[in-house]
């Protein structure tokens, strides 16, 4: 067994996943086709977001290998791919349902729907005045947020845009788009 892989396994068991990852990466630099190193690196990456699951898979892999199972690397790769695929699908479902639940709970509309409202009303100012006291605009992307702020400023909602900008600048202190909007408001 490659010394880097051995060190990687030891680091993994002590839950030092970053150092374990480095050891497996070094093993891969020597032998790019090393399935052991590849599986070790994948499980280290997995452990950084789901330690329990990665530890269980790692122990299963080591036991299977020690018991002399044939093609255990291929089986492990299939298991890992299956776990990751299902985890991504579940995470996406939760993300979608959380977003939809938030919109409903906050009596809000998605930014895309708000943009459609602007289109139907023919004016940002009219559409925003129609909803500003009864409905929240739920924005999930930074570029939409910057667009929304720019439209607020263009349509004379200066005080409101300043409130949003103050909060946004604390989150993104060096963001060029936000800083240029602040300069625009100050003029």
C-alpha positions in Angstrom: 0.0 0.0 0.0 1.3 3.5 -0.9 2.5 5.4 2.1 0.4 8.4 1.2 -2.7 6.2 1.1 -1.8 4.7 4.5 -1.3 8.2 6.0 -4.6 9.3 4.3 -6.5 6.5 6.0 -5.0 7.3 9.4 -5.8 11.0 9.0 -9.4 10.1 7.9 -9.9 8.0 11.0 -8.8 10.9 13.2 -11.3 13.0 11.3 -8.6 15.3 9.9 -10.2 15.3 6.5 -8.2 18.2 4.9 -4.9 16.5 5.7 -6.3 13.1 4.6 -7.4 14.7 1.3 -3.9 16.1 0.8 -2.4 12.6 1.4 -4.8 11.0 -1.1 -4.1 13.8 -3.6 -0.3 13.1 -3.2 -1.0 9.4 -3.9 -3.0 10.4 -7.0 -0.1 12.6 -8.2 2.1 9.5 -8.1 -0.5 7.1 -9.5 -3.4 8.9 -11.2 -5.2 5.6 -11.7 -5.1 4.6 -8.0 -8.7 3.7 -7.2 -7.9 3.6 -3.4 -6.6 7.2 -3.5 -9.6 8.3 -5.6 -12.1 6.8 -3.3 -10.3 8.2 -0.3 -10.3 11.7 -1.8 -14.0 11.5 -2.7 -14.9 10.3 0.8 -12.8 13.1 2.3 -14.7 15.6 0.2 -18.0 14.0 1.3 -16.9 14.1 5.0 -16.6 17.9 4.9 -20.3 18.1 4.4 -21.6 14.9 5.8 -19.1 13.3 8.2 -21.3 10.5 9.5 -22.2 9.2 6.1 -18.6 9.4 4.8 -17.3 7.6 7.9 -19.8 4.8 7.5 -18.9 4.4 3.8 -15.2 4.6 4.6 -15.4 1.8 7.2 -17.5 -0.3 4.8 -14.9 0.2 2.1 -12.0 -0.8 4.4 -13.8 -3.9 5.8 -14.8 -5.0 2.3 -11.2 -4.5 1.0 -9.7 -6.4 4.0 -12.1 -9.3 3.4 -10.7 -9.6 -0.1 -13.8 -8.6 -2.0 -13.2 -8.4 -5.7 -13.9 -5.1 -7.5 -14.7 -3.4 -4.2 -13.5 -0.1 -5.6 -16.0 -0.2 -8.4 -18.8 -1.1 -6.0 -17.8 1.8 -3.7 -17.8 4.2 -6.6 -21.3 3.1 -7.6 -22.4 3.5 -3.9 -20.8 6.9 -3.6 -22.4 8.1 -6.9 -25.8 6.8 -5.9 -25.5 8.5 -2.5 -24.4 11.8 -4.0 -27.1 11.7 -6.7 -29.8 11.1 -4.1 -28.4 13.7 -1.7 -28.4 16.3 -4.5 -32.0 15.5 -5.4 -33.2 15.7 -1.8 -31.3 19.0 -1.2 -32.8 20.5 -4.3 -36.3 19.5 -3.2 -35.8 21.0 0.2 -34.4 24.2 -1.3 -37.4 24.5 -3.6 -40.0 23.7 -1.0 -38.3 26.1 1.5 -38.3 28.9 -1.0 -42.0 28.3 -1.9 -42.9 28.0 1.8 -41.1 31.3 2.5 -43.0 33.0 -0.3 -46.3 31.8 1.0 -45.5 32.5 4.7 -44.3 36.0 4.0 -47.2 36.9 1.6 -44.6 37.5 -1.1 -44.0 37.0 -4.8 -40.9 35.9 -6.6 -38.9 38.5 -8.3 -39.7 37.0 -11.7 -43.4 37.3 -10.9 -42.9 40.9 -9.8 -41.1 41.6 -13.1 -44.1 40.2 -15.0 -46.3 42.5 -12.9 -44.2 45.5 -14.0 -44.6 44.3 -17.6 -48.4 44.2 -17.3 -48.7 47.5 -15.4 -46.2 49.2 -17.8 -44.3 50.9 -15.0 -42.1 49.8 -12.1 -43.4 52.7 -10.0 -47.0 51.7 -10.4 -46.4 48.0 -9.9 -44.3 48.6 -6.8 -46.8 51.1 -5.3 -49.6 48.5 -5.8 -47.8 45.9 -3.7 -45.4 47.7 -1.4 -47.6 47.7 1.7 -49.2 44.2 1.2 -46.7 42.0 -0.5 -43.0 41.3 -0.2 -40.8 40.8 -3.2 -38.8 37.6 -2.5 -35.4 37.8 -4.2 -33.1 34.7 -4.3 -30.3 35.9 -6.6 -27.8 38.7 -6.0 -28.1 40.0 -9.6 -31.9 40.3 -9.2 -31.3 42.2 -5.9 -28.9 44.6 -7.6 -31.4 45.1 -10.4 -34.2 45.7 -7.9 -32.2 48.3 -6.1 -31.3 50.1 -9.3 -35.0 50.2 -10.2 -35.9 51.6 -6.8 -33.3 54.4 -7.3 -34.4 55.2 -10.8 -38.0 55.5 -9.7 -37.4 57.8 -6.7 -37.6 55.3 -3.8 -34.3 56.7 -2.5 -34.9 56.2 1.2 -36.0 52.6 0.8 -33.1 51.8 -1.5 -30.6 53.3 1.1 -32.0 51.0 3.8 -31.5 48.0 1.5 -28.1 49.2 0.4 -26.9 49.6 4.0 -27.7 46.0 4.8 -26.3 44.7 1.6 -23.0 46.6 2.0 -22.4 44.9 5.3 -22.8 41.5 3.6 -20.8 42.4 0.5 -18.5 45.3 1.5 -16.4 45.4 -1.6 -19.1 44.7 -4.2 -18.6 47.1 -7.1 -22.2 47.1 -8.2 -23.5 48.0 -4.7 -20.9 50.7 -4.3 -21.8 52.3 -7.6 -25.5 52.2 -6.6 -24.6 54.1 -3.3 -22.7 56.7 -5.4 -25.8 57.0 -7.6 -28.1 57.6 -4.6 -25.7 60.2 -3.1 -25.9 62.3 -6.3 
